Amino acid sequence: MRFFAPAALFAALLLAGCQTVQENTGACQRPPPSPEEAIPKAPVAEYVQIYQPGHWDWDGRNYSWVAGRWIKRTSQSDQWLGGYWDRPVAPGPCVWVAAHWV
């Protein structure tokens, strides 16, 4: 009976390690669903504007909603990619990729 306790402890630690690897290889969490957003009329300006949609941002602890707005077009890109979680290396942690123009 004396040898059973150390073996059981070793097996439990081994299984706990497996759980960590599984958590670091599965799907990353998703941000909350985006609320419906009405695109307002563009303000009058002397430069080309493009609407930047609202998006979720992650501050390391919580999500916060950043409202959409009209901005000055600074590049040829007109495709917006909302923020998302990604796992660049598996096994490894998920990292937040902030919303950006592509």
JODA-V133397 format. One record per pair of residues at least 12 apart in sequence whose C-alpha atoms are under 10 Angstrom apart, sorted by the first residue. I is the first residue (numbers start at 1). GAP is how many residues later the second one is. Records with the same first field share a line. If there is no record, write none. Layout:
# JODA-V133397
I=GAP ; GAP
This chain:
# JODA-V133397
20=71 ; 72
21=69 ; 70 ; 71 ; 72
22=68 ; 69 ; 70
23=68 ; 69 ; 70 ; 71
24=63 ; 65 ; 66 ; 67 ; 68 ; 69 ; 70
25=62 ; 64 ; 65 ; 66 ; 67 ; 68 ; 69
26=61 ; 64 ; 65 ; 66 ; 67 ; 68
27=58 ; 59 ; 60 ; 67
28=56 ; 57 ; 58 ; 59 ; 65 ; 66 ; 67 ; 68
29=55 ; 56 ; 57 ; 65 ; 67
30=53 ; 54 ; 55 ; 56
31=24 ; 25 ; 26 ; 27 ; 31 ; 32 ; 33 ; 51 ; 52 ; 53 ; 54 ; 65
32=23 ; 24 ; 31 ; 32 ; 33
33=22 ; 23
34=20 ; 21 ; 22 ; 31 ; 48
35=19 ; 20 ; 21 ; 30 ; 32
36=18
37=16 ; 17 ; 30 ; 31
38=15 ; 30
39=12 ; 13 ; 14 ; 15 ; 29 ; 30 ; 31
40=28 ; 29 ; 30
41=29
42=27 ; 28 ; 29
43=27 ; 28
45=27
46=26
47=24 ; 25 ; 26 ; 27
48=22 ; 23 ; 24 ; 25 ; 26
49=20 ; 21 ; 22 ; 23 ; 24 ; 25
50=19 ; 20 ; 21 ; 22 ; 23 ; 24 ; 27 ; 28
51=17 ; 18 ; 19 ; 20 ; 21 ; 22 ; 27 ; 29
52=15 ; 16 ; 17 ; 18 ; 19 ; 20 ; 21 ; 26 ; 27 ; 28 ; 29 ; 30 ; 47 ; 48 ; 49
53=13 ; 14 ; 15 ; 16 ; 17 ; 27 ; 28 ; 29 ; 46
54=12 ; 13 ; 14 ; 15 ; 28 ; 45
55=12 ; 13 ; 26 ; 27 ; 28 ; 43 ; 44 ; 45
56=26 ; 27 ; 28 ; 42 ; 43
57=25 ; 26 ; 27 ; 39 ; 40 ; 41 ; 42
58=25 ; 26 ; 27 ; 38 ; 39 ; 40
59=37
60=35 ; 36
75=26 ; 27
76=25 ; 26
77=24 ; 25
78=23 ; 24
79=21 ; 22 ; 23
80=19 ; 20 ; 21 ; 22
81=16 ; 17 ; 18 ; 19 ; 20 ; 21
82=15 ; 16 ; 17 ; 18 ; 19
83=13 ; 14 ; 15 ; 16 ; 17
84=12 ; 13 ; 14 ; 15
85=12 ; 13
